[in-house]
Amino acid sequence: MSIGDDELDRRHAASQRVAYRVLAAGSPGGRTFELERGVQGSVVPVLPDRSLFNAVLFGDREPLLAGLEELGRRYEEAGIRAWTVWTRPGDTETPRALRAAGHAHDGEPMLMAASLEEIALEPRIELTLGRPGDWTALARCNDAAYGVDPGSFERALAGIDDPAARAYVALDGGEPVAAAGTIVHDGDVWFLFVATVPRAQRRGLASELMRHALREARAEGARTTSLEASAQGEPVYARMGYRSLGRLGMWERRKA
């Protein structure tokens, strides 16, 4: 039986919260903190200008808005110059309040999710897999693919060591060319940092890595999968069987 959109949304929110704790714990000097009623902030000091890593998640709007001043103080004390607040699909009031408080709209990735029975998991191409759990190789693929700040992914991700987190890498000529990370929480497989280096793109390597990861997780009891898709990634994930559940919001506060 297919799992409903509301349940998929709930599972994604829970997985995202766990993922940020894992990412912060694996970064040098990184940590998470909690304010009242479920407001969670992550701090990644090695990337003080990358708000994607220094992010706030929340449940109820009221404690988030009441805690904005405290959040700003904590990030400033940690030397973080840019941080963001994630908002859920369909929430229009929180973005309005964040804009009024000085946050800028910085992105709206698509929340995509599916039950594993909705995704065709049979292998389509042959992969040469790298060493399991090689977060350094995954980070280098992302650095090569996105190139925003050379070496930034490696600085932030190379120390991840958590049983909930897995890194998958495809090799070409012995070199890592595609990567996908997962956080498995409560039966949900949450993907992060899916990337292919420029010379290996359009060969289906990242999608095949995802299918490999999903087969592995399904064998261990996982039932759903979720992720945040860029505009470029949306059609790729849709072809795999992911459903679009609405746009998330990223509301950044950046020190001038």
C-alpha positions as CSV (number, residue, x, y, z in Angstrom):
1,M,0.0,0.0,0.0
2,S,1.3,3.4,-0.9
3,I,2.1,5.7,2.0
4,G,0.3,9.1,2.0
5,D,1.8,12.5,1.4
6,D,1.3,13.6,5.0
7,E,3.2,10.6,6.4
8,L,6.0,11.1,3.9
9,D,6.3,14.8,4.9
10,R,6.4,13.8,8.6
11,R,9.1,11.2,7.9
12,H,11.2,13.7,5.9
13,A,11.0,16.3,8.7
14,A,12.2,13.7,11.3
15,S,15.0,12.5,9.0
16,Q,16.2,16.0,8.2
17,R,16.4,16.8,11.9
18,V,18.5,13.7,12.5
19,A,20.7,14.4,9.5
20,Y,21.7,17.8,10.7
21,R,22.7,16.4,14.1
22,V,24.8,13.8,12.3
23,L,26.4,16.4,10.0
24,A,27.3,18.7,12.9
25,A,28.7,15.9,15.0
26,G,31.0,14.8,12.1
27,S,32.4,18.3,11.5
28,P,35.4,19.7,13.4
29,G,34.0,21.7,16.3
30,G,30.4,21.2,15.1
31,R,27.4,20.8,17.4
32,T,23.7,21.2,17.6
33,F,21.7,23.0,20.2
34,E,18.0,23.0,21.2
35,L,15.8,25.9,22.2
36,E,12.4,25.5,23.6
37,R,9.7,23.3,22.0
38,G,11.8,21.7,19.3
39,V,13.8,24.5,17.8
40,Q,17.0,22.9,16.7
41,G,20.1,24.7,15.4
42,S,23.3,23.3,13.9
43,V,26.7,24.9,14.0
44,V,29.5,24.0,11.6
45,P,32.3,26.4,12.4
46,V,34.6,25.3,9.5
47,L,32.0,26.7,7.1
48,P,30.9,30.0,8.8
49,D,29.6,31.5,5.5
50,R,27.6,28.4,4.3
51,S,24.1,28.7,5.7
52,L,23.2,25.3,4.3
53,F,25.3,23.7,7.0
54,N,24.3,26.2,9.7
55,A,20.6,25.6,9.8
56,V,17.6,25.9,12.0
57,L,14.7,23.4,12.0
58,F,11.5,23.8,14.0
59,G,8.1,22.4,14.7
60,D,5.8,25.1,16.0
61,R,6.1,28.6,14.6
62,E,5.7,30.5,17.9
63,P,8.9,29.2,19.7
64,L,10.9,29.8,16.5
65,L,9.9,33.4,16.2
66,A,10.3,34.0,19.9
67,G,13.8,32.6,19.7
68,L,15.1,34.4,16.7
69,E,17.1,36.9,18.8
70,E,18.6,34.0,20.8
71,L,19.4,32.1,17.6
72,G,21.2,35.1,16.2
73,R,23.2,35.5,19.4
74,R,24.3,31.9,19.4
75,Y,25.4,31.9,15.8
76,E,27.3,35.2,16.3
77,E,29.1,33.8,19.4
78,A,30.1,30.7,17.3
79,G,31.6,32.9,14.6
80,I,28.9,31.9,12.1
81,R,28.2,34.7,9.5
82,A,25.4,33.0,7.6
83,W,22.6,30.7,8.9
84,T,19.2,29.7,7.5
85,V,15.8,28.6,8.7
86,W,14.0,25.8,6.8
87,T,10.3,26.2,6.4
88,R,7.8,23.5,5.4
89,P,5.7,23.3,2.2
90,G,2.4,25.3,2.6
91,D,3.7,27.5,5.4
92,T,3.2,31.1,4.4
93,E,3.1,32.8,7.7
94,T,6.6,31.9,8.9
95,P,8.4,33.1,5.8
96,R,6.5,36.4,6.1
97,A,7.7,36.8,9.7
98,L,11.2,35.8,8.8
99,R,11.4,38.4,6.1
100,A,10.2,41.0,8.5
101,A,12.9,40.0,10.9
102,G,15.6,40.5,8.3
103,H,16.0,37.1,6.7
104,A,16.3,36.8,2.9
105,H,14.7,34.1,0.7
106,D,17.7,31.9,-0.4
107,G,16.1,28.9,-2.0
108,E,13.1,26.7,-2.4
109,P,14.1,23.1,-3.1
110,M,11.3,20.6,-3.8
111,L,10.5,18.1,-1.1
112,M,10.3,14.7,-2.9
113,A,9.5,11.4,-1.3
114,A,8.1,8.0,-2.0
115,S,7.5,4.6,-0.5
116,L,10.1,2.1,-1.7
117,E,7.5,0.1,-3.6
118,E,6.9,3.1,-5.9
119,I,10.6,3.1,-7.1
120,A,11.9,0.6,-9.6
121,L,15.1,-0.6,-7.8
122,E,16.4,-3.1,-10.3
123,P,19.9,-2.3,-11.5
124,R,20.1,-0.5,-14.9
125,I,23.9,-0.1,-15.3
126,E,26.9,-1.7,-13.8
127,L,28.8,0.2,-11.2
128,T,32.3,0.0,-9.8
129,L,31.7,0.8,-6.1
130,G,34.2,2.6,-3.9
131,R,35.0,1.7,-0.3
132,P,31.8,1.7,1.8
133,G,31.4,4.7,4.1
134,D,34.1,6.8,2.4
135,W,32.8,10.2,3.3
136,T,36.1,11.8,2.1
137,A,35.5,10.5,-1.4
138,L,31.9,11.6,-1.3
139,A,33.0,15.1,-0.2
140,R,35.6,15.3,-3.0
141,C,32.9,14.4,-5.6
142,N,30.7,17.2,-4.3
143,D,33.6,19.7,-4.2
144,A,34.4,18.8,-7.9
145,A,30.7,18.9,-8.9
146,Y,29.7,22.2,-7.3
147,G,33.0,24.0,-6.8
148,V,31.5,26.8,-4.7
149,D,34.3,26.9,-2.2
150,P,37.1,24.4,-3.1
151,G,37.6,21.8,-0.3
152,S,34.6,23.0,1.7
153,F,32.7,19.7,1.6
154,E,35.8,17.8,2.6
155,R,36.4,20.1,5.5
156,A,32.8,19.6,6.7
157,L,32.1,16.0,6.0
158,A,35.3,13.9,6.2
159,G,34.8,13.2,9.9
160,I,31.3,11.7,9.8
161,D,31.2,8.5,11.7
162,D,27.6,7.5,12.6
163,P,25.8,4.2,12.0
164,A,22.8,6.1,10.6
165,A,25.0,7.7,7.9
166,R,26.3,5.9,4.8
167,A,28.3,7.2,1.9
168,Y,28.2,5.5,-1.5
169,V,30.7,6.3,-4.2
170,A,31.1,5.1,-7.9
171,L,34.6,4.9,-9.4
172,D,35.9,5.4,-12.9
173,G,39.5,4.5,-13.5
174,G,39.9,4.1,-9.8
175,E,38.8,7.7,-9.1
176,P,35.5,8.7,-7.4
177,V,33.2,10.3,-10.0
178,A,29.7,10.0,-8.4
179,A,28.4,9.9,-4.8
180,A,25.3,9.8,-2.7
181,G,24.9,9.9,1.0
182,T,22.1,8.6,3.1
183,I,20.7,9.0,6.6
184,V,18.4,6.1,7.6
185,H,16.0,7.0,10.4
186,D,12.8,5.2,11.5
187,G,12.5,3.4,8.1
188,D,13.1,6.5,6.0
189,V,16.1,6.8,3.6
190,W,17.0,10.5,3.4
191,F,19.4,11.3,0.6
192,L,22.0,14.1,0.8
193,F,25.0,15.3,-1.2
194,V,24.1,13.5,-4.4
195,A,26.7,14.6,-7.0
196,T,28.5,13.6,-10.2
197,V,31.8,15.2,-11.3
198,P,31.5,17.1,-14.6
199,R,33.3,14.5,-16.8
200,A,31.0,11.7,-15.7
201,Q,27.6,13.4,-15.9
202,R,24.6,12.1,-17.9
203,R,25.6,8.5,-17.5
204,G,23.1,7.6,-14.8
205,L,25.8,6.9,-12.2
206,A,24.2,8.9,-9.3
207,S,20.8,7.4,-9.9
208,E,22.2,3.9,-10.0
209,L,24.0,4.6,-6.7
210,M,20.7,5.7,-5.2
211,R,19.0,2.5,-6.3
212,H,21.9,0.5,-4.8
213,A,21.5,2.4,-1.5
214,L,17.8,1.9,-1.5
215,R,18.0,-1.8,-2.2
216,E,20.5,-2.1,0.7
217,A,18.2,-0.2,3.0
218,R,15.1,-2.1,2.0
219,A,16.8,-5.3,2.9
220,E,17.2,-3.9,6.4
221,G,13.6,-2.9,6.7
222,A,13.4,0.7,5.3
223,R,10.0,1.6,3.8
224,T,10.3,5.2,2.5
225,T,12.8,7.6,1.0
226,S,12.9,11.4,1.0
227,L,15.1,14.2,-0.2
228,E,15.3,17.9,-1.2
229,A,15.7,18.4,-4.9
230,S,17.2,21.2,-6.8
231,A,15.5,22.3,-10.1
232,Q,18.1,20.3,-12.0
233,G,17.5,17.2,-9.8
234,E,13.7,17.3,-9.8
235,P,13.1,15.6,-13.2
236,V,15.8,13.0,-12.4
237,Y,14.1,12.0,-9.1
238,A,10.6,12.1,-10.7
239,R,11.7,9.5,-13.3
240,M,12.9,7.3,-10.4
241,G,9.4,7.4,-8.9
242,Y,9.7,10.2,-6.3
243,R,6.6,12.4,-5.7
244,S,6.7,16.2,-5.4
245,L,5.2,17.2,-2.0
246,G,5.7,21.0,-2.2
247,R,8.5,23.5,-1.9
248,L,10.5,23.9,1.2
249,G,11.9,27.4,2.1
250,M,15.4,28.5,3.1
251,W,15.4,31.8,4.8
252,E,19.0,33.1,5.4
253,R,20.3,35.6,7.8
254,R,23.8,36.8,6.7
255,K,26.0,39.2,8.5
256,A,26.9,42.2,6.3
